[in-house]
Amino acid sequence: MGQPLSIDLRTRLLAAIDAGMSCRAAAARFGVAPSTAIRWQAQRLVTGNAVPKRQGGDMRSHRVEERREEILALWEARKDITLDELREHLAGIGLTVANSTLHRFFVRHSITRKKETGHAVEQDRPDVLKQRRAWFDSQLDLNPDRLVFIDETWTATNMARSHGRSPGANACGWASRTAHRKTTTLVAGLRKSGMVAPMVLDGPINGEWFEAYVAQVLAPDLRRGDIVIMDNLSSHKRASVRELVEAAGATLLFLPPYSPDFNPIEKAFARLKAMLRKAAERTVQGLWELIGKLLDFFQPAECANYFSSCGYDPD
């Protein structure tokens, strides 16, 4: 944006008008547009001077701020509302603003656009909410050093990153395996000290497989006084599973329903999958070997952070 014309030029042009010259003639003498001379003369008649007005900046903020409560109420009701939708709503009540003005409004109020992190609507059910609250009311009785969180996740031979970079408007593409993929299952545990008791199997898991996992992989890794925590899958709730855990001297607890956010191993699995997508292994054997190597990357400090972020304070 250019600088405003000088006060000296404005003063001399207006002096010429005062001496009897027309606005158009004065504009021609001083090399400005006739509309500029007319505007300066009008400004002087209204304000008593022709001092340049402030240029640039947000000239419409005050109009939006007058609707602050209404805009914030709309955002509270619909966190995913777009600027276009908000602009259309405001236009319907007589306030015409650009998306950029609304963007600056949210920036001023420290509200930025982020990826949504939704939760299961069932979490808001009174019975589920009661169980979720009760779960953390009992956390003072749990020693984080003895907790072992168990869960399963899928892995596949077509895992790859979904985004990349390309010049200009060119599509970003590379060769990746999409057909004939092989999906496998990883079952593992997470302690505050790291990942434990991993097992991979061909295909999805069922009750028989999970019981075999507990008997042959998990139980030998348990110590007396450990607390094993799982979600509410039916395969987890077999009577034989509890018997195997308790025979190892440990206690078995189940998370409240619809509560993956209470299981820190979910965060570890998310990081593991990011590393698998980067590696893009295309054979089952190679995928399994890679998983075994990557599990060693999870250090105690990182795992303790996962515990803390889910509400299990390591301290």
Sequence and secondary structure as in RCSB ss.txt:
>XXXX:A:sequence
MGQPLSIDLRTRLLAAIDAGMSCRAAAARFGVAPSTAIRWQAQRLVTGNAVPKRQGGDMRSHRVEERREEILALW
EARKDITLDELREHLAGIGLTVANSTLHRFFVRHSITRKKETGHAVEQDRPDVLKQRRAWFDSQLDLNPDRLVFI
DETWTATNMARSHGRSPGANACGWASRTAHRKTTTLVAGLRKSGMVAPMVLDGPINGEWFEAYVAQVLAPDLRRG
DIVIMDNLSSHKRASVRELVEAAGATLLFLPPYSPDFNPIEKAFARLKAMLRKAAERTVQGLWELIGKLLDFFQP
AECANYFSSCGYDPD
>XXXX:A:secstr
      HHHHHHHHHHHHTT  HHHHHHHHT  HHHHHHHHHHHHHHS       SS SSHHHHHTTHHHHHHHH
HH TT  HHHHHHHHHHTT    HHHHHHHHHHTT          GGGGSHHHHHHHHHHHHTGGG  GGGEEEE
EEEEEETT   S    STT         SS  EEEEEEEEETTEEEEEEEEES   HHHHHHHIIIIIGGG  TT
 EEEE   GGGG HHHHHHHHHTT EEEE  TT GGG THHHHHHHHHHHHHHHT  SHHHHHHHHHHHGGG  H
HHHHHHHHHTT    
